[in-house]
Amino acid sequence: MTKSKPSVLILGGNFAGLGAAQKIRDYVKDKVDITVVDRKAYLDYIPNIPLEIFEGRDPAVTMHMELVSTLARDYVTFRQAEIMSIDLENRTVEVQPNERAGSPSYKISYDYLVVAVGAELALRDIEGFAEHGHTVTDAFHANKLIDYLNNDYKGGPIAVGSARFKQGTRGRPDWLPTAAAACEGPPVEVSLALAHWLQENNKGGPENITMFTPGKLIAEDAGEKVVGQLLEAASSMGFKYINQVEDIQRLTAEGIEFANGQKLETELNIVFPNWKPHAFLQGLPISDEVGFVVTDMRMRNPDYPEVFACGDAAALTVPKLGAIGHQEAEIVARQIAKEVGMMEAEKADAPWMPEVVCIGDMGGGKAFYIHATSWFGGDIQELRMGHLPYAQKLAYKEMFFRNHGRVPNWGLPLAKWSAENIKV
């Protein structure tokens, strides 16, 4: 059967995958067929998971957005399946439906492939995590943590921090630094929000918590100026801080051991793991030596230009941050629009500098806002703390859900302007 339209196959349906599907439809209209494949039929709204548990809500109830009808609004087909392999030469992807156990695998062909599957969180690689570790990377682990805090925590020392991120080098541009951790906004956010929760529940406060990082600076992508301001504020509150631990060696009943030989005696360890590429990406000619997809600044692979990547699966995405994934999804959509004659090259190929934009809960109706480009060679380093960023964090989530994953083009510029110019 002859196809009437080019087919766009998007692997992954979370922020980057959903954003790419919607933006492609906006720019390309009905000129392509779009299919999204994901192992689950809902989007995980991960940025607000810590806030939800510390304010007494179950993120499994409040942070999941149904995908099938959301995509259908834009005439995008959804297929629930595990992604098994990619055949780059024949332009097919092997998938195995997982709605019910026992299915064979099938092949889906594409003209354009967008890899937006995120990354695996390597919790299993941390010795002792299952017995002695906690995290907030998803609803299951977040609920496990809050259950422990409510029922078992006795007020002892707490460690919060990251394992080392194993970043690839093949195809990496010279200007992109090597990151010690995949994303360290969450450890800072959890530390601040948890301290407030401890105080509210008469179980301690900032003095209970030691923040740690494998790098020279925690949240180094925010820039030295911003990190200095954050650490000064945290120190004045009573937080402890250690850096250059290199990696998490193991978790034990007594505490946490680091690769540099340091140890902390702890009752509770909240850790953020290395981010690993999915197994089906490892060893492919489109991927770097660890398995992240190599792209140029237009988010397309130099050797297979019909293959794009955006979000955490892309080697260029460092730090692994949702805001950068959104920026990349926009670029992918513009490139495909150019390919099918729906956008001029001048507009599609406009230069792009990634921006770190992060809002983290601090508890008590306050949050911090970070806007930085210094990691990428720019000169922006902005930090704001107060009630306005907290209101923005809630409003963004509400807008995202109400608009079925769509955020208006004026949303982010308005948020940046108001956060940086209005004091509340």
HELIX and SHEET records of a PDB file:
HELIX    1   1 PHE A   15  VAL A   28  1                                  14    
HELIX    2   2 ILE A   46  ASN A   48  5                                   3    
HELIX    3   3 ILE A   49  PHE A   54  1                                   6    
HELIX    4   4 PRO A   59  THR A   62  1                                   4    
HELIX    5   5 VAL A   68  ALA A   72  1                                   5    
HELIX    6   6 LEU A  123  ASP A  125  5                                   3    
HELIX    7   7 PHE A  129  HIS A  132  1                                   4    
HELIX    8   8 ALA A  139  ASN A  151  1                                  13    
HELIX    9   9 GLY A  185  GLU A  200  1                                  16    
HELIX   10  10 PRO A  206  ASN A  208  5                                   3    
HELIX   11  11 GLU A  220  ALA A  222  5                                   3    
HELIX   12  12 GLU A  224  MET A  237  1                                  14    
HELIX   13  13 ALA A  279  LEU A  281  5                                   3    
HELIX   14  14 GLY A  311  ALA A  313  5                                   3    
HELIX   15  15 GLY A  322  GLU A  339  1                                  18    
HELIX   16  16 ALA A  345  ALA A  348  1                                   4    
HELIX   17  17 SER A  374  PHE A  376  5                                   3    
HELIX   18  18 HIS A  387  ARG A  402  1                                  16    
HELIX   19  19 GLY A  411  ASN A  421  1                                  11    
SHEET    1   A 7 TYR A 106  SER A 109  0                                        
SHEET    2   A 7 THR A  92  PRO A  97 -1                                        
SHEET    3   A 7 THR A  77  ASP A  87 -1                                        
SHEET    4   A 7 ASP A  33  ASP A  38  1                                        
SHEET    5   A 7 SER A   7  LEU A  11  1                                        
SHEET    6   A 7 TYR A 112  VAL A 115  1                                        
SHEET    7   A 7 VAL A 307  ALA A 309  1                                        
SHEET    1   B 2 TYR A  42  ASP A  44  0                                        
SHEET    2   B 2 HIS A  64  GLU A  66 -1                                        
SHEET    1   C 2 GLU A 120  LEU A 121  0                                        
SHEET    2   C 2 TRP A 275  LYS A 276 -1                                        
SHEET    1   D 4 LYS A 240  ILE A 242  0                                        
SHEET    2   D 4 ILE A 209  PHE A 212  1                                        
SHEET    3   D 4 ILE A 158  SER A 162  1                                        
SHEET    4   D 4 LEU A 268  PHE A 272  1                                        
SHEET    1   E 3 ILE A 248  LEU A 251  0                                        
SHEET    2   E 3 GLY A 255  PHE A 258 -1                                        
SHEET    3   E 3 LYS A 263  GLU A 265 -1                                        
SHEET    1   F 3 VAL A 356  GLY A 363  0                                        
SHEET    2   F 3 LYS A 366  ALA A 372 -1                                        
SHEET    3   F 3 GLN A 381  GLY A 386 -1                                        
END                                                                             
